[in-house]
Amino acid sequence: MEENLEQLAKSGASPIIKIAIFGPESTGKTTLATQLAEYYKTVWVPEFARDYLQEKLDSGRGICDIDDMLPIAYGQTKLENESAIIANKYLFCDTNLLVTKVFSELYYNFCDSLLDKAARAHQYDLFFLTDIDVPWEDDGLRDSPDGRESVFEVFKQSLIDNKKPFITISGDKETRLKKAIAIIEDLTMALQMGFTSVDFLQIYQHGIPLENIKRQLGIFSKGIQKIVLVNPATLNHGILRLSEADFEQKVVFFDANKSKLKLKKFVPASGAATRMFKFLTAFLNEFDLGNETINAYINRKKCTELSLFIVGMDKFPFFAAVDKKLQEIYPDFNVMERDYKNYYFIKTLLSPDYFNFANKPKGVLPFHKYPASIATPVEEHLHECAFYAASNDQSSLHLTVSENHEELFEAIIEKVKNSIETKSKSNIEVSYSFQKKETDTIAVDLKNKPFRDEKGMLVFRPGGHGALIENLNGIDEDVVFVKNIDNVIQNHIHQISFYKKALAGVLLELQYQIFEILEALDSHEITDERIKEISVFLKEQLNIELNDDFYKFRLKNQVIKLKEILNKPIRVCGMVKNEGEPGGGPFWVRGIDGRLTLQIVETSQIDLKNNEQLKLLENATHFNPVDLVCGLKNYKNQKFDLKQFVDPESGFIVHKNHTGIDLKAYELPGLWNGAMANWLTVFVEVPLFTFNPVKTVNDLLKQAHQPL
């Protein structure tokens, strides 16, 4: 036998993809290798040791010993190299030298240096580690079923120690084959895209579909087309204006019908308070205590925010707690100069050793001071939930949070939930979800090539709040109220609830009419006259105008088109008058298909270099306060798959940095922007007092967040 342990190198424009099936004895390696070879119409490499040891046993030379390891390695290498020459795109190896190395070390506590070196050097595009969840079978050569778990761990550790890319394959043979094929297809695509096997494994473990990565890289290369504004949505031209009597009627309608519905309040709550304290963090980093006064710093930096913070300091709901802590830390605090007091107050407020407010989620920070308690946003949302998202004495609150902060929310809710339930005479179910890792997006460098960190690994970033469409998609309720975590108000809960219920009433009335139309369209008894009535409804109630081509269709095709238009999730969005708040607003937008639709548009989606578009932006009269009521089920009471209604072309490319190096990141279409772009949409003007976000800590000094 030729004594050669060198693996045949890959060659050609389309080198074969080598998959090593790896694992302890009797774990289905041969079965999987033969299945895959048959599926891909290629060859597979059998286990040389099996025939070698059977021949040795049959000839009376005994069983396997340490001296057999190198001959087995030589024979296995020869088989693999011969098979590689005739393989069709793929080569599946029932075993490889790393298996021989592991057995040598496991049974003889020794591995020949030649075998050890070759086993480490042999390269495969991927290893499938076969699990021990299949029955052990005695074939006369295998050792014993005892200790399978520990042997499996040895094999797994050998892959880790030798930095081999692997995926564990479990299940019955049909399940294993199906999973293996799916992985191989994605691996093939990844390699064609220029990724390495290690890259592919990182993507796979992150759970991001490879098609998403491919689409994101394409977006970086071609850019994102800016939204084409046609007009701002204004009162009675895209935004519905209701009288107080109208609002009353909508509330009555909602209250009369809510007992038949399951309701939920959905609150994105994972956002950290970093920006809320940004000017205070800058102050701590840049202020030269002892060498300048705070007033001098304010003048030097033109930081009026700091001046306002200090003047209103005792009005913040956290003032007493921080002041008490300062008395403990600094026994002479009361006799310090004012600048020192203010500096140490801010330092203690943000210090990781004490309050650490800038690194906590907004939802758990003190927002409101009541006579007997201090309330956080999550408490206020619990109160609101019981007031308007309740039916049959049951209400439900869903919070999207980060995994490492869930316990903070749970602790607050556990403390106050019983009291709120008693006051509201309702039971409140609280649930949580996390932004899914598979919604993260790949980062690129400034040349649009995948960005790599200092270890050469790909960098993924959270996909923004648009990723939460996945979380919303998991909600099973009929009607869902969506509101941001920081948009809460002190007192006046009855007024807030009134307008939320009114928006829900608008939704239900529309939904009933739409469902009735869809059922009529299903009945096949539709007439031309009814089609005209439906077209009027679309225009007057949903701001959808059918184009002239629609009326050229046959009746059958008109029915199909109307069902396509109407069988969608519905959102009713509260809009407030624009008073200069940053963020999205309601606009008439022309899509790629030429249709006019109502959309909530962010400034970053608009071509600000285009004077006409800029003027339309400046003429906007209303602002989106993220005050939505959503209908998530169709006329057959089936859940919509919300992912089917996302506009994938409406994401954002943003510039970030990683350890000081510039990169570009892609944020998914925003939850209430592109993620809902293809929903039925109705905008309703609501009073400005319903919108009270806390973007900076100084917003807590506004009247809406102060005691009466």
C-alpha positions in Angstrom: 0.0 0.0 0.0 1.3 3.4 -0.9 2.2 5.2 2.3 0.8 8.7 1.6 -1.3 10.7 4.1 -1.5 13.8 1.9 -5.0 14.9 1.0 -5.7 15.7 -2.7 -5.9 19.4 -3.0 -9.0 21.2 -4.4 -8.6 22.3 -8.0 -10.5 23.8 -10.9 -13.0 26.6 -11.2 -15.7 24.6 -9.4 -13.9 22.5 -6.8 -15.9 19.7 -5.2 -17.5 20.3 -1.8 -16.3 17.8 0.8 -18.5 16.8 3.6 -17.1 14.6 6.4 -19.6 12.4 8.3 -18.1 12.2 11.7 -19.0 10.5 14.9 -18.6 7.4 17.2 -19.4 3.9 15.9 -23.0 3.0 15.1 -24.3 6.5 14.8 -25.6 6.3 11.2 -22.5 7.7 9.4 -22.6 5.1 6.5 -26.4 5.4 6.1 -26.2 9.2 5.8 -23.2 9.1 3.5 -24.9 6.7 1.1 -28.2 8.6 1.2 -26.5 11.9 0.4 -24.4 10.3 -2.4 -27.6 8.9 -4.0 -29.4 12.2 -3.7 -26.6 14.3 -5.2 -25.7 11.5 -7.8 -22.1 11.4 -6.7 -19.7 9.0 -4.9 -19.1 8.4 -1.3 -16.0 7.3 0.6 -16.5 4.1 2.6 -14.8 3.3 5.8 -11.5 1.6 4.9 -11.1 0.2 8.5 -14.1 -2.0 8.2 -12.8 -4.2 5.3 -9.2 -4.0 6.7 -10.1 -5.2 10.1 -12.6 -7.9 8.9 -9.9 -9.3 6.6 -7.4 -9.3 9.6 -9.9 -11.0 11.8 -10.8 -13.6 9.1 -7.2 -14.4 8.5 -6.6 -15.2 12.2 -4.3 -12.2 12.8 -6.5 -11.0 15.7 -8.4 -7.8 16.4 -7.5 -4.2 16.0 -4.4 -2.9 17.8 -2.2 0.2 17.8 -0.1 -0.9 14.9 -3.2 -0.9 12.7 -3.8 2.9 13.0 -1.3 4.0 10.3 -2.2 1.4 7.7 -5.9 2.3 8.2 -5.0 6.0 7.8 -3.1 5.3 4.6 -5.9 3.2 3.2 -8.5 5.8 4.1 -6.5 8.7 2.5 -6.1 6.6 -0.7 -9.8 5.9 -0.9 -10.7 9.5 -0.4 -8.3 10.8 -3.0 -9.4 8.3 -5.6 -13.1 9.2 -5.0 -12.3 12.9 -5.1 -11.2 12.5 -8.7 -14.5 11.1 -9.9 -16.9 13.0 -7.6 -19.7 15.0 -9.0 -19.7 18.4 -7.3 -19.9 16.8 -3.8 -17.9 14.1 -2.0 -19.3 12.5 1.1 -16.8 10.8 3.4 -18.2 8.1 5.7 -15.1 8.7 7.9 -11.8 10.5 7.9 -8.4 10.6 9.6 -9.8 12.6 12.5 -12.0 9.6 13.4 -8.9 7.4 13.3 -7.0 9.9 15.5 -9.8 10.0 18.1 -10.1 6.2 18.2 -6.3 5.8 18.5 -6.2 8.3 21.5 -9.3 6.8 23.0 -8.4 3.2 23.0 -4.6 3.3 23.1 -3.9 6.6 24.7 -1.5 7.3 21.8 -1.6 8.7 18.3 1.3 8.5 15.9 2.7 11.9 15.0 2.2 11.3 11.3 -1.5 10.5 11.8 -2.0 13.3 14.2 -0.5 15.9 11.8 -2.4 14.6 8.8 -5.7 14.4 10.7 -5.4 18.0 11.7 -4.3 19.1 8.2 -7.1 17.4 6.2 -9.7 20.0 5.2 -13.5 19.5 4.7 -16.0 22.2 3.9 -18.2 20.9 6.7 -18.4 18.1 9.3 -21.7 16.4 10.1 -21.4 15.1 13.7 -23.8 12.2 13.9 -25.7 12.0 17.2 -26.1 8.9 19.4 -29.9 9.1 19.2 -30.0 6.0 17.0 -29.9 2.4 18.4 -26.4 0.8 18.7 -26.0 -2.2 16.4 -23.5 -5.0 16.9 -21.8 -5.9 13.6 -19.1 -8.2 15.1 -16.4 -5.5 14.8 -17.9 -2.7 17.0 -16.8 -2.5 20.6 -19.7 -1.8 23.0 -22.8 0.4 23.5 -21.6 1.3 27.0 -20.5 4.9 27.6 -21.8 6.2 24.3 -22.4 9.6 25.8 -18.9 10.1 27.0 -17.4 8.8 23.7 -19.7 11.2 21.8 -18.4 14.1 23.9 -14.8 13.1 23.0 -15.6 13.2 19.3 -17.4 16.6 19.7 -14.5 18.0 21.6 -12.0 16.9 19.0 -13.9 19.0 16.4 -13.9 22.0 18.7 -10.2 21.6 19.7 -9.1 21.3 16.0 -11.4 24.2 14.9 -13.3 22.1 12.5 -16.7 23.6 11.2 -19.4 21.1 12.3 -23.2 20.8 12.7 -24.7 18.0 14.8 -27.2 15.8 12.9 -29.9 14.1 14.9 -33.2 12.3 14.4 -34.3 9.3 12.4 -32.7 8.7 9.0 -35.4 10.6 7.0 -35.1 13.6 9.3 -31.3 13.5 9.2 -31.3 13.4 5.4 -33.8 16.3 5.0 -31.8 18.4 7.5 -28.4 17.6 5.8 -29.7 18.4 2.3 -31.0 21.8 3.5 -27.7 22.6 5.2 -25.7 21.5 2.1 -27.8 23.7 -0.2 -27.2 26.7 2.0 -23.5 25.9 2.3 -23.2 25.7 -1.5 -24.9 29.1 -1.8 -22.6 30.6 0.9 -19.4 29.3 -0.8 -20.7 30.6 -4.1 -21.2 34.0 -2.5 -17.6 34.0 -1.4 -18.1 33.1 2.3 -15.9 30.4 4.0 -17.2 27.4 5.8 -16.5 29.2 9.1 -18.6 32.1 7.9 -21.4 29.8 6.9 -21.3 28.1 10.3 -21.5 31.6 12.0 -24.5 32.5 9.9 -26.2 29.1 10.5 -25.7 29.3 14.3 -27.1 32.9 14.3 -30.2 31.5 12.6 -30.2 34.0 9.8 -31.6 32.6 6.5 -28.9 32.8 3.9 -31.4 34.3 1.4 -31.7 37.3 3.8 -27.9 37.7 3.8 -27.9 37.6 0.1 -30.7 40.2 -0.2 -29.0 42.5 2.4 -25.7 42.4 0.5 -27.6 43.3 -2.7 -29.2 46.2 -0.9 -25.8 47.6 0.2 -24.5 47.3 -3.4 -27.5 48.9 -5.2 -28.6 51.2 -2.3 -32.2 51.9 -1.2 -34.5 53.9 -3.4 -35.9 56.9 -1.5 -39.6 57.2 -0.9 -41.5 59.4 -3.4 -43.7 61.8 -1.5 -46.7 63.2 -3.4 -48.4 65.2 -0.6 -48.5 65.3 3.1 -51.6 63.6 4.5 -53.8 66.4 5.9 -57.2 66.7 7.6 -59.9 65.2 5.3 -57.2 64.4 2.8 -55.8 61.2 4.3 -56.4 62.1 8.0 -59.8 61.5 9.4 -61.1 64.3 11.7 -63.7 63.2 14.2 -66.0 65.4 16.4 -66.3 64.7 20.1 -69.6 63.1 19.3 -68.0 60.9 16.7 -65.3 59.9 19.2 -68.0 59.1 21.8 -69.9 56.9 19.2 -66.7 55.0 18.4 -66.0 54.3 22.1 -69.6 53.1 22.6 -69.3 50.8 19.6 -66.0 49.4 20.9 -67.4 48.8 24.4 -70.5 47.1 22.9 -68.4 44.7 20.9 -65.3 44.0 22.8 -66.7 41.1 24.8 -66.5 39.0 21.6 -62.8 39.8 21.1 -59.5 38.9 22.5 -57.5 42.1 23.1 -53.8 42.7 23.8 -51.5 45.7 24.3 -48.2 45.4 22.5 -45.3 47.5 23.8 -41.8 47.6 22.3 -39.8 48.0 25.5 -36.3 46.8 24.8 -34.8 50.3 24.1 -32.0 51.4 26.5 -32.1 54.9 28.0 -28.7 55.8 26.6 -29.9 58.7 24.5 -32.1 59.9 27.3 -29.0 60.8 29.3 -26.7 61.6 26.4 -26.0 65.2 27.4 -25.3 64.1 31.0 -22.9 61.4 29.8 -21.1 64.0 27.7 -20.9 66.3 30.7 -19.2 63.6 32.9 -16.7 62.9 30.1 -15.8 66.5 29.3 -16.3 68.6 32.5 -13.1 69.5 34.3 -14.1 69.4 37.9 -12.0 71.7 40.0 -10.7 73.7 37.0 -14.0 75.1 35.7 -17.4 75.9 36.9 -20.5 74.1 35.7 -21.8 77.5 34.4 -18.6 77.9 32.4 -19.1 74.4 30.9 -22.7 75.3 30.0 -21.5 78.4 28.2 -18.5 76.7 26.6 -20.6 73.8 25.3 -23.8 75.8 24.8 -25.5 73.1 26.8 -28.8 74.6 27.8 -30.1 71.0 28.5 -27.7 70.7 31.5 -28.9 74.1 32.8 -32.5 73.0 32.7 -31.7 69.6 34.3 -29.9 71.3 37.3 -32.7 73.9 37.8 -35.4 71.3 37.8 -33.4 68.6 39.6 -35.6 68.4 42.7 -38.7 67.8 40.5 -37.4 64.5 39.0 -39.1 61.4 40.4 -35.6 59.9 41.2 -34.3 63.0 43.1 -35.0 61.7 46.6 -33.5 58.3 46.0 -30.3 59.8 44.5 -30.0 62.4 47.2 -30.3 59.7 49.9 -27.6 57.7 48.3 -25.3 60.7 48.1 -25.8 61.3 51.9 -24.6 57.7 52.4 -21.6 58.0 50.0 -20.4 61.4 51.1 -20.9 62.2 54.8 -20.0 65.9 54.1 -22.3 66.2 51.1 -24.5 68.9 52.6 -21.6 71.3 53.1 -20.1 70.8 49.6 -20.1 73.6 47.1 -23.0 73.6 44.7 -21.0 72.5 41.7 -19.7 69.5 43.5 -23.2 68.5 44.7 -24.5 68.8 41.1 -21.5 66.9 39.7 -21.8 64.0 42.2 -25.6 63.9 41.7 -25.1 63.3 38.0 -22.2 60.9 38.5 -24.1 58.8 41.0 -27.2 58.8 38.7 -25.2 57.3 35.8 -22.6 55.3 37.7 -22.7 51.5 37.1 -21.9 51.1 40.8 -25.1 52.9 41.8 -28.2 53.8 39.7 -26.7 53.1 36.2 -29.7 54.7 34.5 -28.2 55.2 31.1 -27.6 51.5 30.7 -31.0 50.4 31.9 -34.2 50.1 29.7 -36.4 53.1 29.8 -39.3 51.0 30.9 -37.9 50.4 34.4 -36.8 53.9 35.2 -38.7 56.2 37.6 -41.0 58.4 35.5 -43.8 59.7 37.7 -44.0 60.7 41.3 -47.3 60.1 43.1 -48.1 60.9 46.7 -47.4 57.3 47.9 -45.2 55.9 45.2 -42.9 56.4 42.2 -44.1 54.8 39.0 -42.2 53.4 36.1 -43.4 53.4 32.4 -44.2 49.6 32.6 -46.4 50.3 35.6 -48.3 53.0 33.7 -48.7 50.7 30.8 -50.2 48.1 33.1 -52.7 50.7 34.3 -53.6 51.7 30.8 -53.9 48.0 29.7 -56.5 47.4 32.4 -58.5 50.5 31.3 -58.8 49.9 27.5 -57.2 46.6 26.5 -59.6 44.5 28.6 -62.7 42.4 27.8 -64.6 40.1 30.1 -62.5 41.3 33.0 -59.3 40.0 31.3 -56.5 42.1 29.9 -53.2 41.3 28.3 -49.9 43.1 28.1 -47.1 42.0 25.9 -43.6 43.5 26.2 -40.7 43.0 23.8 -37.6 43.2 26.0 -33.9 42.2 25.8 -33.2 38.9 27.5 -30.7 40.4 30.0 -33.4 42.9 31.2 -36.4 40.7 31.5 -35.9 40.2 35.3 -36.0 43.9 35.9 -39.5 44.1 34.3 -40.7 41.0 36.1 -39.6 42.4 39.5 -41.6 45.6 39.0 -44.7 43.9 37.6 -44.7 41.3 40.4 -44.6 44.2 42.9 -47.5 46.2 41.5 -49.7 43.8 39.4 -52.0 42.7 42.2 -52.8 46.2 43.3 -53.6 47.3 39.7 -55.8 44.2 39.2 -57.7 45.0 42.4 -58.3 48.6 41.4 -59.3 47.8 37.8 -61.3 44.6 38.7 -59.6 42.7 36.0 -56.9 40.0 35.6 -53.9 41.1 33.7 -51.8 38.5 31.8 -48.2 39.7 31.1 -46.0 38.1 28.5 -42.6 38.8 27.0 -40.7 38.2 23.8 -37.2 39.0 22.6 -36.0 40.4 19.3 -35.1 37.3 17.4 -31.4 36.7 16.6 -32.4 35.6 13.1 -33.7 39.1 12.4 -30.2 40.5 12.9 -28.5 41.9 9.7 -25.0 41.6 8.3 -22.7 44.6 8.5 -20.4 45.6 5.6 -17.3 47.8 5.2 -17.4 51.0 3.2 -16.7 49.0 0.0 -19.8 46.9 0.7 -17.8 43.8 1.6 -18.8 41.8 4.7 -17.3 43.5 7.7 -15.1 41.4 10.0 -14.0 42.0 13.6 -10.5 41.7 14.9 -10.8 37.9 15.0 -11.9 37.8 11.3 -15.5 37.0 12.3 -18.6 38.4 10.5 -20.4 41.2 12.4 -24.2 41.1 12.8 -26.3 44.0 14.2 -29.8 44.1 15.5 -32.3 44.8 12.7 -34.0 47.7 14.4 -37.6 47.9 15.6 -38.8 46.6 12.2 -37.6 43.2 13.5 -40.5 43.2 15.9 -43.0 42.4 13.1 -41.8 38.8 13.9 -42.9 39.3 17.5 -46.2 40.9 16.5 -46.7 38.0 14.1 -46.7 35.7 17.1 -49.7 37.4 18.8 -53.0 35.5 18.6 -55.4 38.2 19.7 -58.0 39.8 17.5 -57.2 43.5 18.3 -53.8 44.7 19.3 -53.0 48.2 20.7 -49.4 49.3 19.9 -47.7 52.0 21.9 -44.1 52.9 22.7 -42.8 52.3 26.2 -41.9 56.0 26.9 -45.3 57.4 25.7 -47.1 57.5 29.1 -48.8 60.2 31.0 -49.1 61.0 34.7 -52.8 61.1 35.7 -55.5 61.6 33.0 -55.6 57.9 32.3 -59.4 58.2 31.6 -58.8 60.7 28.8 -56.0 58.6 27.3 -58.2 55.5 27.4 -61.1 57.3 25.8 -59.1 58.0 22.6 -57.5 54.6 22.5 -60.9 53.0 22.6 -62.2 55.4 20.0 -59.4 54.3 17.6 -60.4 50.7 18.3 -64.0 51.6 17.5 -62.9 53.0 14.2 -61.0 49.7 13.5 -64.0 47.5 14.4 -66.5 49.4 12.3 -64.2 49.3 9.3 -63.4 45.6 9.9 -67.1 44.6 10.1 -67.8 46.4 6.8 -64.7 44.9 5.1 -65.5 41.4 6.4 -69.1 41.7 5.1 -67.8 42.7 1.6 -65.3 39.8 1.5 -68.0 37.4 2.5 -70.2 38.8 -0.3 -67.3 38.4 -2.8 -67.1 34.8 -1.7 -70.8 34.2 -2.3 -70.5 34.5 -6.1 -73.7 36.6 -6.1 -72.0 39.9 -6.6 -73.4 42.4 -9.1 -72.0 45.3 -11.1 -74.0 47.6 -8.8 -72.4 46.1 -5.7 -69.0 46.5 -7.3 -69.6 50.2 -7.7 -70.7 50.4 -4.0 -67.5 48.7 -2.9 -65.4 51.1 -5.0 -67.0 54.0 -3.3 -66.4 52.4 0.1 -62.7 51.9 -0.8 -62.3 55.6 -1.8 -64.3 57.2 1.0 -63.3 54.9 3.9 -59.9 53.5 3.0 -58.5 56.2 0.7 -58.0 53.6 -2.1 -58.9 54.6 -5.6 -59.3 52.0 -8.2 -57.6 52.8 -11.5 -59.4 52.9 -14.8 -58.1 49.4 -15.9 -60.1 47.8 -13.0 -63.4 48.6 -14.8 -62.1 46.9 -18.0 -61.8 43.6 -16.1 -64.5 40.9 -16.3 -66.6 40.6 -13.2 -64.7 37.5 -12.1 -61.4 39.3 -12.2 -62.8 42.3 -10.5 -63.8 40.1 -7.6 -60.3 38.6 -7.4 -58.8 42.1 -7.4 -61.1 43.4 -4.7 -60.3 40.4 -2.5 -56.6 41.0 -3.0 -57.1 44.7 -1.9 -59.3 44.1 1.1 -58.0 40.8 2.6 -55.2 42.4 4.6 -54.4 43.3 8.2 -55.8 46.7 9.2 -54.2 49.5 11.3 -55.8 52.6 12.6 -53.2 55.2 13.5 -53.6 58.1 15.7 -52.0 61.3 14.4 -51.2 64.5 16.3 -50.5 68.0 15.0 -46.8 68.5 14.2 -45.1 70.7 16.6 -41.5 70.0 15.5 -41.0 66.6 17.1 -38.4 64.5 15.2 -39.7 61.3 13.6 -42.2 59.9 11.1 -45.2 61.5 9.6 -48.2 60.7 7.4 -47.8 61.1 3.7 -49.3 60.2 0.4 -46.6 58.1 -1.3 -46.3 56.9 -4.9 -45.1 53.3 -5.0 -43.0 51.5 -7.7 -46.2 50.3 -9.2 -47.5 53.9 -9.5 -50.2 53.5 -6.9 -50.8 56.2 -4.3 -50.9 54.9 -0.7 -50.9 56.4 2.8 -47.7 55.7 4.6 -45.9 56.7 7.8 -42.6 58.0 6.5 -39.4 58.6 8.4 -37.1 61.5 7.5 -34.3 59.1 6.6 -36.5 57.6 3.9 -36.8 60.9 2.0 -34.4 62.4 -0.5 -33.5 65.6 1.4 -31.3 66.8 -1.5 -34.5 67.1 -3.6 -36.0 70.5 -3.0 -39.5 69.4 -3.9 -39.4 66.5 -1.6 -37.9 68.6 1.2 -40.7 71.2 0.8 -43.3 68.4 1.0 -41.7 67.2 4.2 -41.7 70.8 5.7 -45.4 71.2 4.8 -46.4 68.1 6.9 -49.1 69.1 9.3 -49.1 65.9 11.5 -46.8 63.6 13.3 -46.9 59.9 14.0 -46.9 59.3 17.8 -46.8 55.5 17.4 -50.5 55.2 18.5 -51.8 52.2 16.6 -54.7 49.8 16.9 -54.3 46.7 14.7 -56.6 44.0 13.4 -54.5 40.9 12.8 -57.1 38.3 11.7 -59.0 37.9 8.4 -62.7 37.6 7.8 -62.5 33.8 8.3 -60.9 34.5 11.8 -57.5 33.3 10.6 -54.3 35.0 11.5 -52.6 36.9 8.8 -48.9 36.1 8.2 -47.7 39.7 8.8 -44.4 39.0 7.1 -46.3 38.8 3.7 -47.2 42.5 4.0 -43.8 44.0 4.5 -42.2 46.2 1.9 -38.7 44.8 1.7 -37.4 47.8 -0.2 -38.1 50.3 2.6 -35.3 49.5 5.1 -32.5 51.8 6.1 -28.8 51.9 5.5 -27.1 53.5 8.5 -23.5 54.3 9.3 -22.1 52.9 12.5 -18.7 51.9 13.9 -17.2 48.8 15.5 -14.3 49.4 17.8 -13.6 52.7 16.1 -13.8 51.4 12.6 -16.6 52.7 10.3 -19.1 50.3 8.9 -22.5 50.2 7.2 -25.5 48.5 8.7 -28.9 47.6 7.4 -32.0 48.2 9.5 -35.2 46.4 8.5 -38.3 48.2 7.4 -39.6 50.0 10.5 -42.4 48.3 12.4 -45.0 51.1 11.7 -43.2 52.1 8.4 -42.2 49.5 5.8 -43.2 46.5 7.9 -46.8 47.6 7.7 -46.6 49.3 4.3 -49.1 46.9 2.6 -51.7 46.9 5.4 -55.0 48.7 5.1 -54.3 52.0 6.7 -56.5 54.7 8.3 -55.1 57.9 9.9 -57.2 59.6 12.6 -56.4 62.9 14.3 -56.1 62.7 18.1 -55.4 65.4 20.7 -51.8 66.3 21.2 -51.9 65.5 24.9 -52.1 61.8 24.0 -48.5 62.0 22.9 -46.0 62.5 25.7 -42.7 60.7 24.8 -39.6 60.9 27.0 -36.8 61.3 24.6 -34.5 63.0 27.1 -34.5 63.1 30.8 -35.7 66.7 30.8 -39.0 65.7 29.2 -39.9 64.4 32.7 -40.1 68.0 33.7 -43.0 68.6 31.3 -46.4 69.1 32.8 -47.6 65.7 31.5 -45.1 63.9 33.7 -45.4 66.1 36.8 -47.9 65.7 39.7 -51.1 67.7 39.5 
